[in-house]
């Protein structure tokens, strides 16, 4: 990636605490390019109206922009049609929709929902609640010592009682890329569906839901250069058609009577109320931006950066690095000796370096790692090797400071 990419992100041009901003918290949220900011601004200045309802010019423009964004999402992940794309607030809402509508309708006492212990809370708690509601059993695929899972263990865990396998494509802590396509084949062989948390994969690699043969796929716009509050659920049409909405109100209805109502066709039956129109416009602009650069190029850049970061961080005496040594995505999770991750993040922030510290919404995984929290640096298309060097230098200084203090 070249400097012209960074120049398109206004927020990266500032200083924090007297230092140039080094933003390394992209797994939490990405920064927004000028093209996305301008697209949202243009919508509010020239097209702002409610969608699907008005016959006036602004209503038509807003509807075209909103549905145009849906077409871009469908193309971006290679869905068969826009009917399979439901706009949501993000990955969390999308996963809750599947757990509350699909899982609760097909699961019963004795049925199984299969997960891993490294799932983000958004892909864990909805399944806990579904299992509690219907009497289903939660099962967990074992984690290997390096933080990965094996297909052999998937085969042992998934049975003919399994109704749902829910798994992140990429772990937000371990940086593992799971073999989703092969897991989908195992799930389908046992009559189960696979639900993929795509929050950490969609921004960083080319995704083809038909090649993966996943049944549901959830994504968040804010992690892929789009605004916050917008995301999408992909679902195979035949499954979405059988599902009932979990939100009811305006726009999602076909006919309303005093005692019963029926719903619109896909995808609108799941989009009750005024949708996140400006967010969808921004998501469409973000997809245009990412496609112009090229998802394969973004993936190659991040892979190079991750390797460089792992090599440089390994030079720090006493550092603990979590997850496989070799990784495809730009994410490294670590602890700096006995220094608490929150202290590490605070000291780095004083030097303009933004990283994440805490349990990363993965408390079961923290217990598996036998730590209370970790620090995480996560990269995106605008990060550089020079920023990795600044991170390493700051960590060495932090270690020396706390070593002297104790």
TIVEXMAR-685739 format. One line per field, with one value per residue (C-alpha): x, y, z; residue number from 1; residue in three letters; chain. Coordinates in Angstrom, 2 decimals. Example, Ala and Ser with C-alpha at 12.3 -4.5 7.8 and 13.67 -1.06 7.14 Angstrom:
c1: [12.30,13.67];
c2: [-4.50,-1.06];
c3: [7.80,7.14];
seq: [1,2];
type: [Ala,Ser];
mol: [A,A];
This chain:
c1: [0.00,1.26,1.00,-1.89,-4.09,-3.36,-4.04,-7.63,-8.31,-8.65,-8.43,-4.95,-3.54,-3.79,-1.51,-2.43,-0.61,1.92,2.66,1.42,-1.54,-0.67,-4.05,-3.76,-7.27,-8.83,-10.34,-12.58,-13.43,-11.76,-11.27,-13.32,-11.99,-13.07,-15.13,-17.38,-17.65,-18.57,-21.15,-22.98,-22.75,-24.14,-27.04,-28.08,-27.61,-29.35,-31.27,-32.54,-36.00,-37.59,-37.33,-39.93,-42.82,-42.80,-43.42,-41.69,-38.24,-36.27,-37.99,-37.06,-33.45,-33.15,-34.69,-32.36,-29.34,-30.46,-31.28,-28.18,-26.12,-27.83,-26.82,-23.21,-23.21,-24.66,-21.97,-19.20,-19.81,-21.20,-24.74,-27.16,-29.47,-30.35,-33.18,-30.51,-29.14,-30.82,-29.57,-28.95,-27.18,-24.15,-22.85,-24.38,-27.90,-27.50,-26.42,-29.21,-31.71,-30.57,-30.43,-33.83,-35.71,-34.08,-32.48,-35.44,-37.72,-35.60,-33.95,-35.53,-34.55,-31.53,-30.56,-27.06,-25.57,-21.83,-19.43,-15.80,-14.54,-12.88,-16.15,-16.84,-19.66,-21.89,-21.56,-21.89,-24.57,-27.34,-26.81,-26.76,-30.11,-31.55,-30.40,-31.89,-35.19,-35.68,-33.66,-30.89,-27.31,-24.23,-21.08,-17.61,-14.97,-11.66,-8.93,-5.41,-2.39,-1.59,-5.14,-6.38,-9.01,-8.73,-11.20,-10.76,-12.14,-14.96,-15.86,-15.92,-18.02,-20.69,-23.26,-26.64,-28.17,-26.42,-28.75,-26.43,-22.67,-21.77,-18.18,-16.13,-14.33,-11.45,-10.87,-10.69,-8.08,-6.09,-5.97,-6.92,-8.64,-10.92,-11.50,-15.13,-15.70,-14.66,-16.61,-19.69,-19.35,-19.19,-22.20,-24.28,-23.40,-25.08,-28.08,-26.96,-26.61,-23.48,-23.61,-20.46,-19.43,-17.73,-16.94,-13.17,-13.00,-15.11,-12.86,-9.63,-10.09,-12.23,-15.38,-17.51,-20.48,-21.46,-18.00,-17.96,-21.48,-22.36,-26.04,-25.80,-23.03,-22.98,-20.89,-20.37,-19.82,-17.82,-14.93,-14.64,-14.44,-18.22,-20.15,-21.13,-24.62,-24.86,-24.21,-25.83,-26.97,-26.63,-28.89,-29.75,-33.11,-34.83,-33.91,-34.84,-38.22,-39.05,-37.97,-40.28,-39.36,-38.41,-39.15,-42.59,-43.93,-44.00,-42.60,-42.12,-45.84,-47.91,-51.38,-52.46,-55.79,-57.15,-56.31,-53.61,-51.09,-48.76,-45.34,-43.63,-41.36,-37.60,-35.59,-37.98,-39.89,-36.84,-36.39,-39.21,-39.28,-37.16,-33.87,-30.33,-30.41,-27.35,-25.38,-26.27,-25.18,-21.87,-21.48,-21.98,-19.33,-16.95,-17.38,-16.59,-13.47,-12.26,-12.95,-11.00,-7.95,-8.66,-9.41,-6.57,-4.13,-5.47,-5.08,-1.48,-0.60,-2.01,-0.33,3.05,2.40,1.33,4.49,6.63,4.84,5.20,8.91,9.51,7.40,9.20,12.39,11.00,12.21,9.41,6.55,3.81,2.25,-1.05,-2.26,-0.42,3.00,2.03,-1.12,-2.93,-4.64,-3.17,-3.82,-1.42,-2.43,0.10,1.01,4.10,5.48,3.69,2.61,-1.18,-2.56,-4.46,-1.20,0.45,-2.35,-2.29,1.47,1.24,-1.61,0.64,2.83,-0.08,-0.38,-3.88,-4.17,-6.86,-6.58,-9.05,-10.86,-11.95,-15.49,-13.99,-14.04,-14.24,-11.15,-9.31,-10.01,-8.72,-5.55,-5.37,-5.19,-7.66,-6.92,-4.50,-3.28,-4.04,-2.65,-4.68,-3.80,-5.60,-4.85,-3.49,-0.99,2.74,5.87,7.09,4.08,4.95,8.45,6.96,4.81,7.79,9.92,7.12,6.63,10.34,10.24,7.13,8.77,11.85,9.76,7.72,10.79,12.53,9.41,9.28];
c2: [0.00,3.48,6.85,7.90,5.36,6.89,10.38,9.37,8.90,12.34,11.06,9.64,13.10,14.25,14.09,12.45,13.71,15.45,12.36,11.31,8.98,5.28,3.58,-0.15,-0.96,-1.95,-5.19,-3.00,-0.52,0.79,4.40,5.97,7.25,10.58,8.78,7.24,10.44,12.37,9.75,10.04,13.83,13.88,11.67,13.98,17.11,15.92,12.66,12.44,10.85,7.64,4.64,2.49,4.73,8.10,8.63,12.00,12.57,12.49,9.26,7.69,8.83,7.50,4.16,3.81,4.56,2.13,-0.75,0.01,-0.59,-3.94,-4.90,-3.99,-6.15,-9.10,-8.75,-8.22,-11.56,-13.33,-13.95,-15.29,-12.30,-9.25,-11.26,-13.01,-9.76,-8.40,-5.05,-5.03,-2.86,-5.12,-8.61,-8.77,-8.03,-10.43,-13.31,-12.58,-12.72,-16.22,-17.46,-16.02,-16.86,-19.88,-21.74,-21.48,-22.88,-25.92,-26.82,-28.70,-30.73,-32.90,-31.06,-29.58,-26.20,-26.41,-23.51,-22.89,-21.37,-18.57,-17.05,-13.38,-12.87,-11.83,-15.36,-17.05,-15.42,-15.57,-19.34,-19.69,-17.93,-20.02,-23.23,-22.17,-21.28,-24.61,-27.06,-27.60,-28.51,-26.41,-28.26,-26.84,-27.85,-28.26,-25.67,-26.84,-25.55,-23.01,-21.63,-23.41,-26.14,-29.33,-30.86,-34.14,-32.49,-30.93,-34.41,-35.71,-32.82,-32.52,-35.33,-36.15,-34.28,-31.07,-28.46,-25.44,-24.93,-21.29,-20.17,-17.07,-17.13,-15.29,-15.15,-11.60,-12.67,-15.58,-14.39,-17.91,-18.33,-21.32,-23.81,-22.73,-24.46,-27.83,-27.26,-26.45,-29.77,-31.63,-29.73,-30.39,-34.08,-34.27,-32.18,-29.05,-25.48,-23.37,-19.78,-17.74,-14.67,-12.65,-9.53,-10.07,-11.69,-9.51,-6.40,-8.29,-10.98,-11.92,-13.68,-15.94,-17.26,-19.64,-21.18,-21.50,-22.97,-21.31,-21.05,-17.72,-15.11,-11.97,-8.83,-5.34,-2.24,-0.28,-2.74,-2.33,1.47,2.04,3.93,2.42,1.00,-0.82,-4.44,-7.31,-10.88,-13.20,-16.22,-18.84,-17.89,-21.16,-20.76,-17.08,-17.79,-20.25,-17.88,-15.54,-11.90,-10.94,-7.21,-6.04,-2.71,-0.50,-1.44,-5.17,-5.89,-6.91,-6.71,-5.75,-6.65,-6.10,-9.62,-10.89,-9.67,-11.09,-10.08,-8.72,-10.92,-11.11,-9.19,-6.57,-8.80,-8.62,-4.84,-3.36,0.39,3.07,1.38,2.71,4.42,6.65,3.73,1.59,4.41,4.58,0.80,0.90,3.60,1.57,-1.47,0.67,1.93,-1.53,-3.05,-0.29,-1.22,-4.95,-7.40,-9.71,-6.80,-5.86,-9.47,-9.63,-6.35,-7.49,-10.87,-9.21,-6.79,-9.59,-11.58,-8.50,-7.68,-11.23,-11.21,-7.82,-8.50,-11.81,-9.83,-8.36,-10.30,-11.65,-10.99,-13.64,-13.96,-15.79,-17.80,-19.52,-18.16,-17.99,-16.01,-14.59,-11.60,-8.48,-9.11,-9.84,-10.46,-10.38,-9.70,-7.78,-9.75,-8.84,-5.40,-5.19,-4.73,-1.61,-0.06,-1.00,0.61,3.76,4.25,3.65,6.13,8.79,8.22,8.41,4.64,3.19,-0.50,-2.54,-3.97,-6.17,-9.45,-8.45,-9.76,-13.25,-14.09,-17.89,-17.70,-15.61,-18.36,-20.94,-18.85,-18.56,-14.77,-12.06,-9.87,-9.25,-6.43,-6.50,-4.63,-5.01,-3.67,-2.59,-1.43,1.96,0.64,0.39,-1.41,1.90,1.91,-1.63,-0.37,2.46,-0.07,-2.29,0.65,1.88,-1.59,-1.91,1.48,0.45,-2.77,-0.89,1.71,-0.81,-2.94,0.05,0.97,-2.45];
c3: [0.00,-0.75,0.97,-1.25,0.54,3.96,2.62,1.93,5.66,7.28,10.86,10.28,9.59,13.22,16.23,19.54,22.64,20.41,18.29,14.85,15.28,14.91,14.78,15.53,16.77,13.46,14.74,16.91,14.15,11.03,10.04,7.24,3.92,2.49,-0.17,2.50,4.52,1.36,0.30,3.62,3.53,-0.03,0.98,3.81,1.72,-1.48,-1.04,2.55,2.62,3.79,1.49,-0.28,0.78,-0.97,-4.68,-4.64,-6.13,-2.87,-1.84,-5.16,-4.87,-1.32,-2.29,-5.26,-3.06,-0.35,-2.68,-4.74,-1.62,-1.15,-4.68,-3.87,-0.73,-2.67,-5.33,-2.78,-1.04,-4.16,-2.95,-5.56,-5.28,-3.20,-1.66,0.41,1.92,5.04,6.31,10.07,12.63,12.33,12.98,16.46,15.24,12.32,14.56,17.02,14.16,13.16,16.76,17.68,14.50,12.87,15.79,18.15,15.44,14.53,17.85,20.72,23.78,23.04,19.88,19.68,18.82,18.15,18.82,19.77,23.01,21.04,19.78,20.31,22.80,19.87,18.51,21.88,24.01,21.34,21.08,24.87,25.01,22.18,23.87,27.19,25.51,23.75,25.87,23.34,24.29,23.60,22.49,21.88,19.35,21.27,20.78,20.02,21.94,19.20,19.20,16.09,15.66,13.63,11.21,13.07,16.22,14.20,12.95,16.54,17.85,15.16,15.25,13.76,16.72,15.69,14.22,14.07,13.83,14.59,14.09,13.33,9.99,11.71,15.47,16.80,19.38,17.98,14.37,13.22,9.85,10.29,7.44,7.06,3.72,5.12,8.35,6.26,4.46,7.77,9.13,6.03,6.06,9.47,8.43,10.28,9.05,9.47,10.65,10.01,11.99,9.26,11.28,11.11,7.66,5.36,5.65,5.05,2.39,-0.56,0.65,-1.53,0.41,-2.38,-2.53,1.28,1.06,4.36,5.22,7.04,7.05,9.21,8.64,10.08,7.97,10.55,10.40,6.61,6.25,6.44,9.14,12.46,12.90,9.55,8.64,6.86,7.19,4.22,4.30,1.74,0.28,1.11,4.79,5.03,3.48,6.27,9.04,10.91,11.58,15.13,14.70,13.66,12.50,9.47,6.09,6.73,6.32,3.32,4.83,8.33,9.88,13.35,14.48,12.14,9.58,6.96,5.79,2.72,0.65,1.12,2.11,3.48,5.91,8.20,7.95,10.01,10.56,8.98,8.08,8.48,5.08,5.40,6.81,3.82,1.51,3.37,3.21,-0.55,-0.85,1.34,-0.90,-3.94,-2.17,-1.15,-4.57,-6.29,-4.21,-4.52,-1.72,-2.79,-2.55,0.88,2.05,0.76,2.47,5.80,5.58,5.02,7.87,10.24,9.51,10.04,13.30,14.65,13.80,15.42,18.51,19.03,19.59,22.82,25.84,28.03,25.61,25.27,21.80,21.43,18.46,15.61,14.69,11.01,10.26,7.27,8.88,10.42,14.09,16.96,20.57,23.37,26.98,27.99,30.92,34.14,32.91,32.84,29.30,30.37,31.56,28.28,26.28,28.43,28.04,24.29,23.96,25.48,22.41,19.97,19.50,19.77,20.64,22.39,25.90,27.74,27.16,23.63,24.27,24.56,28.27,27.80,25.59,28.19,30.72,28.26,27.86,31.68,31.57,32.56,29.56,26.71,24.50,20.77,17.79,14.62,11.20,8.06,4.55,5.69,8.26,7.59,8.73,10.15,12.47,13.58,14.39,16.46,18.31,19.09,20.24,22.51,24.00,24.76,26.51,28.42,29.59,30.72,32.56,34.49,35.09,36.66,38.61,40.23];
seq: [1,2,3,4,5,6,7,8,9,10,11,12,13,14,15,16,17,18,19,20,21,22,23,24,25,26,27,28,29,30,31,32,33,34,35,36,37,38,39,40,41,42,43,44,45,46,47,48,49,50,51,52,53,54,55,56,57,58,59,60,61,62,63,64,65,66,67,68,69,70,71,72,73,74,75,76,77,78,79,80,81,82,83,84,85,86,87,88,89,90,91,92,93,94,95,96,97,98,99,100,101,102,103,104,105,106,107,108,109,110,111,112,113,114,115,116,117,118,119,120,121,122,123,124,125,126,127,128,129,130,131,132,133,134,135,136,137,138,139,140,141,142,143,144,145,146,147,148,149,150,151,152,153,154,155,156,157,158,159,160,161,162,163,164,165,166,167,168,169,170,171,172,173,174,175,176,177,178,179,180,181,182,183,184,185,186,187,188,189,190,191,192,193,194,195,196,197,198,199,200,201,202,203,204,205,206,207,208,209,210,211,212,213,214,215,216,217,218,219,220,221,222,223,224,225,226,227,228,229,230,231,232,233,234,235,236,237,238,239,240,241,242,243,244,245,246,247,248,249,250,251,252,253,254,255,256,257,258,259,260,261,262,263,264,265,266,267,268,269,270,271,272,273,274,275,276,277,278,279,280,281,282,283,284,285,286,287,288,289,290,291,292,293,294,295,296,297,298,299,300,301,302,303,304,305,306,307,308,309,310,311,312,313,314,315,316,317,318,319,320,321,322,323,324,325,326,327,328,329,330,331,332,333,334,335,336,337,338,339,340,341,342,343,344,345,346,347,348,349,350,351,352,353,354,355,356,357,358,359,360,361,362,363,364,365,366,367,368,369,370,371,372,373,374,375,376,377,378,379,380,381,382,383,384,385,386,387,388,389,390,391,392,393,394,395,396,397,398,399,400,401,402,403,404,405,406];
type: [Unk,Unk,Unk,Unk,Unk,Unk,Unk,Unk,Unk,Unk,Unk,Unk,Unk,Unk,Unk,Unk,Unk,Unk,Unk,Unk,Unk,Unk,Unk,Unk,Unk,Unk,Unk,Unk,Unk,Unk,Unk,Unk,Unk,Unk,Unk,Unk,Unk,Unk,Unk,Unk,Unk,Unk,Unk,Unk,Unk,Unk,Unk,Unk,Unk,Unk,Unk,Unk,Unk,Unk,Unk,Unk,Unk,Unk,Unk,Unk,Unk,Unk,Unk,Unk,Unk,Unk,Unk,Unk,Unk,Unk,Unk,Unk,Unk,Unk,Unk,Unk,Unk,Unk,Unk,Unk,Unk,Unk,Unk,Unk,Unk,Unk,Unk,Unk,Unk,Unk,Unk,Unk,Unk,Unk,Unk,Unk,Unk,Unk,Unk,Unk,Unk,Unk,Unk,Unk,Unk,Unk,Unk,Unk,Unk,Unk,Unk,Unk,Unk,Unk,Unk,Unk,Unk,Unk,Unk,Unk,Unk,Unk,Unk,Unk,Unk,Unk,Unk,Unk,Unk,Unk,Unk,Unk,Unk,Unk,Unk,Unk,Unk,Unk,Unk,Unk,Unk,Unk,Unk,Unk,Unk,Unk,Unk,Unk,Unk,Unk,Unk,Unk,Unk,Unk,Unk,Unk,Unk,Unk,Unk,Unk,Unk,Unk,Unk,Unk,Unk,Unk,Unk,Unk,Unk,Unk,Unk,Unk,Unk,Unk,Unk,Unk,Unk,Unk,Unk,Unk,Unk,Unk,Unk,Unk,Unk,Unk,Unk,Unk,Unk,Unk,Unk,Unk,Unk,Unk,Unk,Unk,Unk,Unk,Unk,Unk,Unk,Unk,Unk,Unk,Unk,Unk,Unk,Unk,Unk,Unk,Unk,Unk,Unk,Unk,Unk,Unk,Unk,Unk,Unk,Unk,Unk,Unk,Unk,Unk,Unk,Unk,Unk,Unk,Unk,Unk,Unk,Unk,Unk,Unk,Unk,Unk,Unk,Unk,Unk,Unk,Unk,Unk,Unk,Unk,Unk,Unk,Unk,Unk,Unk,Unk,Unk,Unk,Unk,Unk,Unk,Unk,Unk,Unk,Unk,Unk,Unk,Unk,Unk,Unk,Unk,Unk,Unk,Unk,Unk,Unk,Unk,Unk,Unk,Unk,Unk,Unk,Unk,Unk,Unk,Unk,Unk,Unk,Unk,Unk,Unk,Unk,Unk,Unk,Unk,Unk,Unk,Unk,Unk,Unk,Unk,Unk,Unk,Unk,Unk,Unk,Unk,Unk,Unk,Unk,Unk,Unk,Unk,Unk,Unk,Unk,Unk,Unk,Unk,Unk,Unk,Unk,Unk,Unk,Unk,Unk,Unk,Unk,Unk,Unk,Unk,Unk,Unk,Unk,Unk,Unk,Unk,Unk,Unk,Unk,Unk,Unk,Unk,Unk,Unk,Unk,Unk,Unk,Unk,Unk,Unk,Unk,Unk,Unk,Unk,Unk,Unk,Unk,Unk,Unk,Unk,Unk,Unk,Unk,Unk,Unk,Unk,Unk,Unk,Unk,Unk,Unk,Unk,Unk,Unk,Unk,Unk,Unk,Unk,Unk,Unk,Unk,Unk,Unk,Unk,Unk,Unk,Unk,Unk,Unk,Unk,Unk,Unk,Unk,Unk,Unk,Unk,Unk,Unk,Unk,Unk,Unk,Unk,Unk,Unk,Unk,Unk,Unk,Unk,Unk,Unk,Unk];
mol: [A,A,A,A,A,A,A,A,A,A,A,A,A,A,A,A,A,A,A,A,A,A,A,A,A,A,A,A,A,A,A,A,A,A,A,A,A,A,A,A,A,A,A,A,A,A,A,A,A,A,A,A,A,A,A,A,A,A,A,A,A,A,A,A,A,A,A,A,A,A,A,A,A,A,A,A,A,A,A,A,A,A,A,A,A,A,A,A,A,A,A,A,A,A,A,A,A,A,A,A,A,A,A,A,A,A,A,A,A,A,A,A,A,A,A,A,A,A,A,A,A,A,A,A,A,A,A,A,A,A,A,A,A,A,A,A,A,A,A,A,A,A,A,A,A,A,A,A,A,A,A,A,A,A,A,A,A,A,A,A,A,A,A,A,A,A,A,A,A,A,A,A,A,A,A,A,A,A,A,A,A,A,A,A,A,A,A,A,A,A,A,A,A,A,A,A,A,A,A,A,A,A,A,A,A,A,A,A,A,A,A,A,A,A,A,A,A,A,A,A,A,A,A,A,A,A,A,A,A,A,A,A,A,A,A,A,A,A,A,A,A,A,A,A,A,A,A,A,A,A,A,A,A,A,A,A,A,A,A,A,A,A,A,A,A,A,A,A,A,A,A,A,A,A,A,A,A,A,A,A,A,A,A,A,A,A,A,A,A,A,A,A,A,A,A,A,A,A,A,A,A,A,A,A,A,A,A,A,A,A,A,A,A,A,A,A,A,A,A,A,A,A,A,A,A,A,A,A,A,A,A,A,A,A,A,A,A,A,A,A,A,A,A,A,A,A,A,A,A,A,A,A,A,A,A,A,A,A,A,A,A,A,A,A,A,A,A,A,A,A,A,A,A,A,A,A,A,A,A,A,A,A,A,A,A,A,A,A,A,A,A,A,A,A,A,A,A,A,A,A,A,A,A,A,A,A];
